[in-house]
Amino acid sequence: MTRRRHIVLSTLTLLTATLAPAAHAAPTPASSPELPVAWKPCAENPSAQCGTIRVPLDWKRTTGEQIDVRVARVPARDRAHRVGSLLFNPGGPGGQGATMLAYGQADLLFPGPLRDRFDIVSLDPRGTGGSRALECGPVLDPGQVVFPGSTLGYEEMRRSSRARGERCLARYGALVRNVDTVSVARDMDVFRAALGEERLNYLGVSYGSHLGATYARLFPHRVRAMVLDGPMDHSSGPTRFLREEAAAMEEEFGRFAAWCAEDAACALHGEDVGAVYDRVVARADRTPIPAPGGGEGAAVDGDRIRMTLPVQLLRVRLIEDATGTNAWVNLAAELAAADRRNDASGLLRGGGYVGAQDSPYTAVSCLDFPPQFTGYADAAARLDLARRVAPRTGAAVEGWVMSASCADWPVEATNPWQPAPVRGAPPILIAANTHDPATPLPGARRLHQRIAGSRLLVTEVNGHVSYYNSGCARERETAYLISARMPARLSCPG
């Protein structure tokens, strides 16, 4: 499961295998799979094609209310050597794949043979974009308690969560209860059938890997080739996921500081980067730092700065190279402005989870990744664990974002943390980086053990998602998707 994420990853970036709950256990027939998509030029960009598929709102009641899900396609450039359709999910939860294709992102995201040999297709998952998007307020409310230090603070965090959920239910009713990953995986199978494809080719990054693993569990014999990149193990549970992410984020901040010491492009070159960060956060904890670029009266408190790290510390080199940007250069400049000029406008613009208007992220997270708090003592113990493994960055990770946002969500989790074995699918390629602060490598290793016949490609690089950060990994994933043959070498130097 970023503001930059929404264009590229929709991060988090997160997540991978899941076991369908009992209510979803038996595969349900696709809704009108014989009906092809009625493609037409997308309004945003006529070189892409847009359409809709019709699916049940509630897959447990397939004859009940139906909803439209937006889909998009960019046809293969080399029609003579076309392999088929490649379904791409950009992450999230809540990544709007169809909207990304409609806005012309295919050439940016697929600069090589995938763009030539496949029709690139995607959908806006139910509850997002052009598929009845949820709009119920931010992931975390500005000024709310994010890291509670008392029972009172914990109860305030829970009240904020419940208020968001109740707003969502009041506006959207049953849709809020049916945006879980299992439901979207079933929608994907309707899309596969509507495309006329007997078997699915799939590339899912970050949360998209969780969606892909769910599909493979439900429909193993309908998979041709599948890449799950930047994954996590859905059996982790909220505490282990938090601990592993916190340790990886602390390490990534250390690499950021080491880069600043070596590269004059860093606005904090020659300074103690950790001390600057600590100073800025401590000042914002006392008095929010003004952010003149954020509108009248805008200011940024310490928790808002902490929660920029899961977005602004991530490297996504494919996008950086294409756009001439560098996430670390930007973050260093923003911290320098906050420290030297008392101006947090850059940190506000750079994105984070406090104030982020991303309701689908919360709704899906609460159904798939519930916090499972037993009370304040439990929450405090988790925060203490994060501080022990990450003394500087603590619980400033997506695992805590999800827990805080879902602390008292008024809808029961329909697809909670649980083991998710996948059996009967053809060999699936899992890809992970050695230093990924959003989806750490240990989770990928566990997922590999849970998907029978899978292979794990490990890339020696930092940043989120191998495909985005390594030409070597991109080439090997591409070759596998085209040929359906596993790469001979399952490691990349970067």
Residue, then its C-alpha position, 0 to 999 in steps of 0.5 A: m500500500t503515496r500521492r506519488r504512489h497514486i500515480v505510480l504504486s498507490t503503495l503499499t505497497l503492500l501485500t500478498a497472500t490471503l486465505a478466503p474466509a468461509a463465506h467466500a470459500a467456493p469459487t463463484p461463477a463469473s457474472s455474465p463472462e460471455l459478454p465482451v467489454a464494449w471498448k471505446p476511446c478513453a475520455e482522458n486519452p483516446s489512445a487508450q480504450c475504456g469500458t466497464i464490466r458488471v459484477p455482483l456487489d456482494w459475491k455471496r449474493t450473485t443474483g442481487e445488486q450489480i455494480d459497474v467496474r471500470v476497465a481499460r486497455v492499451p493494445a500491444r504494439d507488436r500485434a504479430h507477436r502478441v502473447g495476450s493480455l497482461l493484467f496489471n495492478p499498481g498497488g494500494p490498497g486502492g490503486q486505480g489501474a484503469t485510470m492510470l492507463a486512461y491517463g497514458q501511463a502505460d509507456l512510462l510503466f512498461p518501457g520494454p517488450l511487455r508493452d510490445r507483446f501484451d495488451i496492457v489491461s487493468l481495472d479500478p478496483r471496486g470502491t476506487g476511481g471510476s468504479r463507485a469511488l469511496e470518499c469518506g475523509p482522510v486516512l488519518d485526520p490532521g490533528q488526531v492522535v496517531f501514536p497514543g501515549s495514554t488510554l485517553g489517546y488510544e480512545e481518541m484514536r479509536r473514536s477517529s477511526r469509528a467516525r471515518g467508518e460511520r461516514c463511509l457507511a452512511r454514504y455508501g452502505a453495502l459497498v463499504r462491506n464489499v471492497d475486500t481483496v477476495s471480492v476484487a479477485r473475483d471481479m478480476d476473473v470476470f474481467r479475464a473471461a470478458l477479455g476472452e482469455e482462458r488463463l490470466n497473465y498478471l503483474g501485481v506490485s506491492y498490494g497488487s501482489h496480495l491481490g494476485a496471490t488471492y486470485a491464484r488461491l481461488f483460481p489456480h488453474r486460470v493462471r498462465a504467468m504471474v509476478l508478485d513483486g514487493p510482496m508481504d505474507h498475509s499470515s504475518g499479523p499486525t504485530r510482526f508486520l509492524r516490527e519488520e517494517a519498522a526495522a526496515m524503515e530505520e535501516e532505510f533512513g540510515r541509508f538516506a543519511a549515509w547518501c547525504a554524507e557522500d553526495a553534495a546533491c543532498a541539501l543536508h550534506g555535511e550535517d548530521v541528518g538524523a539530528v536534523y530530522d529529530r530536531v524538526v520533529a521535536r519542534a513540530d511536536r511542541t508547535p506545528i511548523p507553518a506550511p505557507g504553501g498549504g493554504e491559509g493557516a496550514a501547519v504540520d505537527g510532528d506526527r504528520i512529519r513522521m507519517t511522511l516517511p512511508v511515502q517520501l523515503l521510498r525510492v521508485r527509480l523507474i519513475e524517477d528516471a523518467t521524470g528527472t526526480n529523486a525522492w531523497v533529494n526532495l526529502a533532504a530539501e524539504l527537511a532543510a527548509a523546515d529546519r532552517r526556515n521554519d517552513a514545512s510546505g515541502l513536507l506537506r506537498g511531498g505526501g504522507y498519510v495524515g490528511a491523505q484523502d484516500s478512503p479506499y485505502t482505509a476501507v480495504s485495509c480494515l477488511d484485510f489487515p485489521p489491527q486486532f487490538t485488545g486494548y491500550a496496553d496492546a497498542a502501547a506494547r506494539l509501539d514500544l516494540a517498534r521503538r526498540v527495533a527503530p529508535r529514530t523512526g519508530a512506528a512511522v510505517e504503513g503497518w501502523v497507518m493501517s492499524a491506527s486508521c482501522a482502530d475501531w472500524p465499524v465493519e467486521a474484517t471479512n478477509p483478516w490476516q491468515p495463512a494463504p497456501v496456494r496450490g495447483a497454479p503453474p510456477i509463480l514468480i515472487a520478486a523482492n528487494t533486499h532493502d525494501p522499507a515498505t514490504p521487507l524481504p522476510g515476508a517475501r520469503r514466507l510467501h514463497q514457502r506458502i505458494a507451491g512451486s513458486r520461485l523467489l527472485v531477490t534483488e540487491v537494491n533498496g527501494h520499493v518493488s524490484y520491477y521499479n528499481s532494477g533493470c535486471a529484475r525488470e528484464r527477468e520478470t519480462a522474460y518470464l511473463i512472455s515465455a512462462r519460463m522461470p529465469a535461470r538465475l534468481s538473483c539480481p545485483g541491482 
